[in-house]
């Protein structure tokens, strides 16, 4: 089976899950799967996806895995005890082949939050197994060599590219992601910071990377006292949970300008930096630097983390452009773990669509990234955050 451990997920799902346990254990949510390319038919893998999910829901955290959590300073003992009893519930997820592949997840946020990453990894790997039963891994390794060469050349030129593997959700396969991470650990020890994948981080002895994802801030649209305060509400709850740890804030849930309106001096001093995940990255970084300067905060003491569809060429451009102005980091996903076959990788996502039976949404700075079927709510959300 593709998923053999509940650790085979991204760290930010577990850090958010701990926050949900402590602060919103009663919240009910819904998620939906979508493939952004309407020409791709994923229905042939539906039966296999169901079988894989059946197996996923049989898994439990092992004693060794729970002991690993105890080594992470931001994971709390009561959360580890909760994970000792945790098991994904098959009743909370439905898979059909109607109009392509349809996946819906509904239930308590605390008990559904870990579905997203392994389910996307399952769909992706099954799709590529079917289309490419004999992939050319020799060519994939040559491509990886070129990526490593870009970083090595940048090092020689005095440009430091500090990057992490963010590729679990859209990896070509589990085995390929492990091979890539192993090679990067060996070849670029000064540049490769770690992996968002907790299983690989544990196995390879590298750092697990991650803080929050869009759903944390999106949920605040239903959980907070007022929609206009939803980002501040969830950033405050994150700060209460982690007390200065895991201090990279996600900046594009309702547009970067609206984020900066909320990211006042209190949050700018409290958080270590921000993550870019949509929109023009150079413009975003310039705005962030200006925002810090306006608040008399030296941007060189803060971090800008870029994670939107990055290539190594783009990461070098960004590192060079911002060098000496703000600390940079890069989360590289699809280009790192799914650059195996010709053509563009499939763009699949699972996004929260409802919380407390109310719609929630993301207003992306990039076209085509929002995922909400309630146009009335989208219009209302835009009106609130673009005044």
C-alpha positions as CSV (number, residue, x, y, z in Angstrom):
1,X,0.0,0.0,0.0
2,X,1.1,3.6,-0.7
3,X,0.7,5.0,2.9
4,X,2.3,2.8,5.5
5,X,2.5,5.4,8.4
6,X,0.4,8.3,9.6
7,X,3.7,10.2,9.8
8,X,3.7,10.2,6.0
9,X,2.1,13.7,6.0
10,X,3.2,17.3,6.2
11,X,4.2,18.8,9.5
12,X,1.7,21.7,9.3
13,X,-1.2,19.3,9.4
14,X,0.0,18.0,12.8
15,X,0.8,21.4,14.2
16,X,-2.6,22.7,13.2
17,X,-4.2,19.5,14.6
18,X,-2.6,20.2,18.0
19,X,-4.1,23.8,17.8
20,X,-7.5,22.4,17.0
21,X,-7.3,19.9,19.9
22,X,-6.6,22.7,22.4
23,X,-8.7,25.5,21.0
24,X,-11.4,24.2,18.6
25,X,-12.1,20.5,19.4
26,X,-15.8,21.1,18.7
27,X,-15.5,22.5,15.2
28,X,-17.1,20.7,12.3
29,X,-15.7,21.1,8.7
30,X,-16.0,19.9,5.1
31,X,-13.3,19.5,2.5
32,X,-13.6,18.9,-1.3
33,X,-11.1,17.5,-3.8
34,X,-10.6,19.1,-7.2
35,X,-8.3,18.6,-10.2
36,X,-7.6,22.0,-11.7
37,X,-7.2,20.5,-15.2
38,X,-10.7,19.6,-16.4
39,X,-9.3,17.6,-19.3
40,X,-7.9,14.9,-17.0
41,X,-10.1,12.0,-16.1
42,X,-9.2,10.5,-12.7
43,X,-12.2,8.2,-12.5
44,X,-10.3,5.1,-13.5
45,X,-8.3,5.2,-10.2
46,X,-11.4,5.6,-8.0
47,X,-11.6,1.9,-6.9
48,X,-7.9,1.8,-6.1
49,X,-8.2,5.1,-4.2
50,X,-11.0,3.6,-2.1
51,X,-8.8,0.6,-1.3
52,X,-5.9,2.8,-0.3
53,X,-8.1,4.9,1.9
54,X,-9.5,1.8,3.6
55,X,-5.9,0.9,4.5
56,X,-5.1,4.5,5.6
57,X,-7.9,4.3,8.0
58,X,-6.5,1.2,9.6
59,X,-3.2,2.8,10.6
60,X,-2.3,4.0,14.1
61,X,0.8,5.9,15.4
62,X,3.4,3.5,16.7
63,X,5.2,3.7,20.0
64,X,8.4,4.7,18.1
65,X,6.6,7.4,16.2
66,X,5.1,8.8,19.4
67,X,8.5,8.9,21.0
68,X,9.7,10.9,18.0
69,X,7.0,13.5,18.7
70,X,8.4,13.8,22.2
71,X,11.7,15.1,20.7
72,X,9.9,18.1,19.0
73,X,9.8,20.9,21.5
74,X,6.5,22.4,20.1
75,X,4.6,19.1,20.5
76,X,2.8,18.9,23.8
77,X,2.4,15.8,26.0
78,X,-1.4,15.7,25.9
79,X,-1.4,15.9,22.1
80,X,0.9,12.9,22.0
81,X,-1.5,11.0,24.3
82,X,-4.3,11.9,22.0
83,X,-2.4,10.6,19.0
84,X,-1.8,7.4,20.9
85,X,-5.5,6.7,20.5
86,X,-6.1,8.4,17.1
87,X,-7.3,6.6,14.0
88,X,-8.8,8.1,10.9
89,X,-12.5,7.3,10.5
90,X,-13.6,5.8,7.2
91,X,-17.1,7.2,7.6
92,X,-15.8,10.8,7.3
93,X,-14.6,10.4,3.7
94,X,-16.4,9.5,0.5
95,X,-14.9,8.6,-2.9
96,X,-17.0,8.3,-6.1
97,X,-16.2,8.2,-9.8
98,X,-19.1,10.5,-10.6
99,X,-18.1,13.2,-13.2
100,X,-14.5,12.1,-12.7
101,X,-13.0,11.5,-9.3
102,X,-15.0,13.1,-6.4
103,X,-13.7,13.1,-2.9
104,X,-15.6,14.8,0.0
105,X,-14.5,14.8,3.7
106,X,-17.0,15.8,6.4
107,X,-16.8,15.6,10.2
108,X,-15.0,17.0,13.2
109,X,-12.0,19.1,12.2
110,X,-9.9,17.3,14.8
111,X,-10.7,13.9,13.2
112,X,-10.6,14.9,9.5
113,X,-7.5,17.2,9.3
114,X,-5.1,14.4,8.6
115,X,-6.9,13.1,5.5
116,X,-5.7,15.8,3.0
117,X,-2.0,15.1,2.4
118,X,-2.0,11.3,2.3
119,X,-5.1,11.2,0.1
120,X,-3.6,13.6,-2.4
121,X,-0.4,11.5,-2.4
122,X,-2.5,8.4,-3.0
123,X,-4.3,9.9,-6.0
124,X,-1.2,11.3,-7.5
125,X,0.8,8.1,-7.3
126,X,-2.0,5.9,-8.6
127,X,-2.5,8.3,-11.5
128,X,1.2,8.1,-12.5
129,X,1.4,4.3,-12.0
130,X,-1.4,3.9,-14.5
131,X,0.0,6.3,-17.1
132,X,3.7,5.5,-16.7
133,X,4.2,1.9,-15.5
134,X,7.9,2.1,-16.5
135,X,9.1,5.6,-15.8
136,X,12.6,6.7,-16.8
137,X,14.2,7.3,-13.5
138,X,17.6,7.7,-15.1
139,X,16.3,10.9,-16.8
140,X,14.7,12.0,-13.5
141,X,18.1,11.6,-11.7
142,X,19.7,13.7,-14.5
143,X,17.1,16.4,-13.9
144,X,17.8,16.3,-10.1
145,X,21.6,16.6,-10.9
146,X,20.8,19.8,-12.8
147,X,18.9,21.2,-9.8
148,X,21.8,20.4,-7.4
149,X,24.2,22.0,-9.9
150,X,22.1,25.3,-9.8
151,X,22.4,25.4,-6.0
152,X,26.1,24.6,-6.1
153,X,26.8,27.3,-8.7
154,X,24.8,29.8,-6.6
155,X,27.0,28.9,-3.5
156,X,30.1,29.6,-5.5
157,X,28.7,33.0,-6.5
158,X,27.9,33.9,-2.9
159,X,24.1,33.4,-3.3
160,X,22.7,31.1,-0.6
161,X,19.6,29.1,-1.5
162,X,18.1,27.6,1.7
163,X,15.3,25.3,0.7
164,X,13.1,22.5,2.0
165,X,11.2,19.6,0.4
166,X,7.5,20.6,0.3
167,X,6.5,17.9,-2.3
168,X,4.5,15.2,-0.4
169,X,1.1,16.1,-1.7
170,X,2.0,15.9,-5.4
171,X,5.0,13.6,-5.4
172,X,5.5,11.1,-8.3
173,X,5.7,8.4,-5.7
174,X,6.7,7.8,-2.1
175,X,9.9,6.0,-3.1
176,X,11.0,8.8,-5.4
177,X,10.4,11.5,-2.7
178,X,12.6,9.5,-0.4
179,X,15.3,9.1,-3.0
180,X,15.3,12.8,-3.7
181,X,15.5,13.8,0.0
182,X,18.3,11.3,0.6
183,X,20.3,12.7,-2.3
184,X,19.8,16.3,-1.2
185,X,20.9,15.6,2.3
186,X,24.1,14.0,1.0
187,X,24.8,16.6,-1.8
188,X,23.7,19.9,-0.3
189,X,24.0,19.7,3.5
190,X,24.4,23.5,3.9
191,X,21.4,24.3,1.7
192,X,18.9,21.6,2.3
193,X,17.0,22.5,5.5
194,X,14.7,19.5,5.7
195,X,11.3,18.2,4.6
196,X,7.7,18.9,5.4
197,X,7.2,15.2,5.4
198,X,7.4,14.0,9.0
199,X,8.1,10.3,8.1
200,X,11.1,11.2,5.9
201,X,12.4,13.7,8.5
202,X,12.3,11.0,11.1
203,X,13.8,8.3,8.8
204,X,16.6,10.4,7.4
205,X,17.4,12.4,10.5
206,X,16.6,15.8,8.9
207,X,14.5,18.7,10.2
208,X,10.7,18.5,9.8
209,X,9.5,21.8,8.3
210,X,6.1,23.5,8.6
211,X,3.8,25.9,10.5
212,X,0.3,26.6,9.3
213,X,-1.7,26.1,6.1
214,X,-4.6,28.1,4.5
215,X,-7.3,26.1,6.4
216,X,-6.2,27.5,9.7
217,X,-6.9,31.1,8.7
218,X,-9.9,30.1,6.5
219,X,-11.6,28.4,9.5
220,X,-11.4,31.7,11.4
221,X,-14.0,33.1,8.9
222,X,-16.5,30.9,10.7
223,X,-15.0,30.6,14.2
224,X,-14.1,34.2,14.8
225,X,-16.3,36.9,16.3
226,X,-16.3,39.0,13.1
227,X,-15.3,38.1,9.5
228,X,-13.2,41.3,9.2
229,X,-11.1,40.1,12.3
230,X,-10.8,36.4,11.2
231,X,-7.1,36.6,10.3
232,X,-6.2,38.4,13.5
233,X,-8.3,36.0,15.5
234,X,-6.5,32.9,14.1
235,X,-3.0,34.5,14.2
236,X,-3.6,35.3,17.9
237,X,-4.7,31.7,18.6
238,X,-1.6,30.4,16.8
239,X,0.5,32.6,19.0
240,X,-1.3,31.4,22.1
241,X,-0.6,27.8,21.1
242,X,3.1,28.1,20.2
243,X,4.3,31.0,22.2
244,X,6.8,32.2,19.6
245,X,7.6,28.9,18.1
246,X,6.6,28.0,14.5
247,X,6.5,31.7,13.7
248,X,6.0,31.9,9.9
249,X,2.6,33.4,9.0
250,X,0.8,32.5,5.8
251,X,0.0,35.7,4.0
252,X,-2.4,35.1,1.0
253,X,-5.7,33.7,2.4
254,X,-7.7,36.9,1.6
255,X,-5.0,38.7,-0.4
256,X,-1.7,40.1,0.7
257,X,-2.8,43.7,1.0
258,X,-5.6,42.7,3.4
259,X,-3.0,40.5,5.3
260,X,-0.7,43.4,5.8
261,X,-3.6,45.5,7.2
262,X,-4.0,42.8,9.9
263,X,-0.3,42.1,10.3
264,X,0.3,45.1,12.6
265,X,3.4,45.9,14.8
266,X,2.2,43.3,17.4
267,X,2.1,40.4,14.9
268,X,5.1,41.7,13.0
269,X,7.2,41.5,16.2
270,X,5.6,38.3,17.3
271,X,6.1,36.3,14.1
272,X,9.5,35.5,12.6
273,X,8.3,36.1,9.0
274,X,5.7,35.3,6.4
275,X,5.2,32.7,3.6
276,X,4.4,33.6,0.0
277,X,2.1,31.1,-1.8
278,X,0.4,33.1,-4.6
279,X,0.9,36.3,-6.6
280,X,4.0,37.9,-8.0
281,X,6.9,36.9,-5.6
282,X,9.2,39.9,-6.2
283,X,6.5,42.4,-5.6
284,X,5.3,40.5,-2.5
285,X,8.8,40.5,-1.0
286,X,9.3,44.2,-1.7
287,X,5.9,45.0,0.0
288,X,6.8,42.9,3.0
289,X,10.2,44.6,3.4
290,X,8.5,48.0,3.1
291,X,5.9,47.0,5.7
292,X,8.6,46.0,8.2
293,X,10.5,49.3,7.6
294,X,7.3,51.3,8.1
295,X,7.1,49.7,11.6
296,X,10.8,50.4,12.3
297,X,11.6,46.7,12.2
298,X,14.8,45.7,10.5
299,X,13.6,43.3,7.7
300,X,17.0,41.6,7.8
301,X,15.9,40.1,11.1
302,X,12.8,38.6,9.5
303,X,12.2,35.8,7.0
304,X,10.4,35.6,3.7
305,X,9.5,32.0,2.7
306,X,8.6,31.4,-0.9
307,X,6.5,28.3,-1.8
308,X,4.4,29.0,-4.9
309,X,5.2,26.6,-7.7
310,X,9.0,27.2,-7.4
311,X,11.8,25.9,-9.6
312,X,15.4,26.1,-8.6
313,X,16.0,28.8,-11.3
314,X,13.3,30.9,-9.8
315,X,14.6,30.3,-6.2
316,X,18.1,31.5,-7.3
317,X,16.6,34.7,-8.8
318,X,14.7,35.4,-5.6
319,X,17.6,34.6,-3.3
320,X,19.8,37.0,-5.3
321,X,17.2,39.8,-5.5
322,X,16.5,39.8,-1.8
323,X,20.1,39.1,-0.6
324,X,21.0,41.4,2.2
325,X,17.5,42.8,2.5
326,X,15.6,40.0,4.2
327,X,16.3,36.4,5.1
328,X,14.9,34.0,2.5
329,X,13.8,30.4,2.5
330,X,12.2,28.2,-0.2
331,X,9.7,25.4,0.0
332,X,10.0,23.5,-3.3
333,X,7.3,20.9,-4.0
334,X,6.2,19.6,-7.3
335,X,9.3,20.6,-9.3
336,X,11.4,18.7,-6.8
337,X,9.4,15.5,-6.2
338,X,7.4,15.2,-9.5
339,X,9.9,16.1,-12.2
340,X,10.0,12.6,-13.5
341,X,8.0,12.4,-16.8
342,X,7.4,14.9,-19.6
343,X,4.6,17.3,-19.4
344,X,3.0,19.4,-16.6
345,X,2.2,17.5,-13.4
346,X,-1.5,17.3,-12.5
347,X,-2.7,20.0,-10.2
348,X,-4.9,18.4,-7.5
349,X,-6.0,20.0,-4.2
350,X,-8.2,19.3,-1.2
351,X,-9.5,22.5,0.4
352,X,-11.7,23.3,3.3
353,X,-15.0,24.6,1.9
354,X,-17.2,24.8,5.1
355,X,-16.7,25.3,8.8
356,X,-19.5,25.2,11.3
357,X,-21.8,24.6,8.4
358,X,-20.9,28.0,6.9
359,X,-18.9,28.6,3.8
360,X,-15.2,29.5,4.0
361,X,-12.9,30.5,1.2
362,X,-9.5,31.8,0.0
363,X,-9.2,34.9,-2.1
364,X,-5.9,34.0,-3.9
365,X,-3.4,36.5,-5.3
366,X,-3.1,34.1,-8.3
367,X,-6.0,33.4,-10.7
368,X,-7.7,30.0,-10.5
369,X,-6.6,29.1,-6.9
370,X,-9.8,29.9,-5.1
371,X,-12.1,27.0,-4.4
372,X,-15.6,28.0,-3.3
373,X,-18.9,27.3,-5.0
374,X,-20.8,29.9,-3.1
375,X,-20.3,33.0,-5.3
376,X,-22.5,35.1,-2.9
377,X,-20.1,34.4,-0.1
378,X,-17.0,35.1,-2.2
379,X,-18.5,38.5,-3.2
380,X,-19.2,39.2,0.5
381,X,-15.7,38.1,1.5
382,X,-14.1,40.3,-1.1
383,X,-16.2,43.3,0.0
384,X,-15.1,42.9,3.6
385,X,-11.4,42.6,2.8
386,X,-11.0,45.0,-0.1
387,X,-12.6,48.1,1.4
